[in-house]
Amino acid sequence: MHAAGENPVVSRITEQLINQGKTQKQLTEYIGGTQGMYSDWKSGRVKSYERYIDKIADFLNVSKSYLLTGYDEDPDEMELLRIYRNLTKEKKTRLLLVAQTI
């Protein structure tokens, strides 16, 4: 759960840092950030974490999807989406009708 007004992405980063016993300083050093950068994220003054999200996910050993949405990607869901995107419009419509009856 994130504090009122705090960005949920920053809240998830903070939660992972605490859970893993890592520090904000270690994170900003790992991504090549500046001192005070993390405080700026928490205050909402800047959203530079967006450009570092891949490195942050790597540092925390979590998925980028988890940091951004709070959910990990499901491989089956991603495969279904890939298949759906490659269907014709007609087949997409038919698939949706079948899926709604399941």
Buried (B, 14 or more C-beta within 10 A) or exposed (E): EBEEEBBEBBBBBBEBBEEEEBEBEEBBEBBEBEEEBBEBBBEEEEEEBEEBBEBBBEBBEBEBBBBBEEEEEEEEEEEEEEEEEEEEEEEEEEBEEEEEEE
